Amino acid sequence: MEYPTRNNVYYQIIFYYVPWLTAIVLIFSLSNQPATNLPQVENIYLDKVAHIAEYFILGICTLRVFSLWVVSPRSLHSSRKGFLYLSLFLFVILFGFGDELHQTFVEGRIFDLIDLTMDGLGVLLVIIFHTQIAHRKIGTYFM
């Protein structure tokens, strides 16, 4: 029996695209909840940590999908890595901006620049962790 590989389309759909789209839909659906439906958080920092965690997960999923398009798994040339990281950061930040903008149309929700900053911090952590893993040649866990 032959096991599916990274180059197999079905493997890519199941292990790369489905988690990515699930993260996107989950973040969007959470942002679509009116403020009255959300639990009241007494600690404001918990909300910020949640934003970092959400966008860290989205960053990992996006990195995996973008790595299919940009970087060969066998070669991580610095120019391609730079393009990958820039694309990753821009995509996630633009998604976060769109998500915050979308919240202005939801009852009781507002555009919060601090939330957008926490979203950016989440994706920056992905980039930092990935560069450390690639630099130490531990492996390409995220890819």
Rosetta blueprint (number, residue, H / E / L):
1 M L
2 E L
3 Y L
4 P L
5 T L
6 R L
7 N L
8 N L
9 V H
10 Y H
11 Y H
12 Q H
13 I H
14 I H
15 F H
16 Y H
17 Y H
18 V H
19 P H
20 W H
21 L H
22 T H
23 A H
24 I H
25 V H
26 L H
27 I H
28 F H
29 S H
30 L H
31 S H
32 N L
33 Q L
34 P L
35 A H
36 T H
37 N H
38 L L
39 P L
40 Q L
41 V L
42 E L
43 N L
44 I H
45 Y H
46 L H
47 D H
48 K H
49 V H
50 A H
51 H H
52 I H
53 A H
54 E H
55 Y H
56 F H
57 I H
58 L H
59 G H
60 I H
61 C H
62 T H
63 L H
64 R H
65 V H
66 F H
67 S H
68 L H
69 W H
70 V H
71 V L
72 S L
73 P L
74 R L
75 S L
76 L L
77 H L
78 S H
79 S H
80 R H
81 K H
82 G H
83 F H
84 L H
85 Y H
86 L H
87 S H
88 L H
89 F H
90 L H
91 F H
92 V H
93 I H
94 L H
95 F H
96 G H
97 F H
98 G H
99 D H
100 E H
101 L H
102 H H
103 Q H
104 T L
105 F L
106 V L
107 E L
108 G L
109 R L
110 I L
111 F L
112 D L
113 L H
114 I H
115 D H
116 L H
117 T H
118 M H
119 D H
120 G H
121 L H
122 G H
123 V H
124 L H
125 L H
126 V H
127 I H
128 I H
129 F H
130 H H
131 T H
132 Q H
133 I H
134 A H
135 H H
136 R H
137 K L
138 I L
139 G L
140 T L
141 Y L
142 F L
143 M L
